[in-house]
């Protein structure tokens, strides 16, 4: 597979710096392995306590804390949260460390 520049992503896409690969026969495009951006905490993170309604709904947690259902990855990559599979590893009453949205956006915009 070879690198290709045929895919346009939003400047705020978490995949923006991920290489796009193309099958040798040109039939399909694939993202290479995603490496999360480093979120530098300049603003104190908050603690979010998971309710029963949010089990299996990382998108709902993300929407509630960031106003955007696509940003759960920023919570999942925090080492103290120990989330490998967000559909399985989140429990009722779990306290999640949530980086401030400005810090997440800064990580996405940093080159």
GIVEN-V89176 format. One record per helix or strand of 2 or more residues. SS is the DSSP state (h for helix, s for strand). FROM is the first residue (numbers start at 0). TO is the last residue. If there is no record, write none. Layout:
SS/FROM/TO + SS/FROM/TO
//
This chain:
s/1/2 + s/19/21 + s/28/30 + s/45/48 + h/51/53 + h/57/65 + h/71/75 + h/78/80 + s/94/97 + h/100/108
//
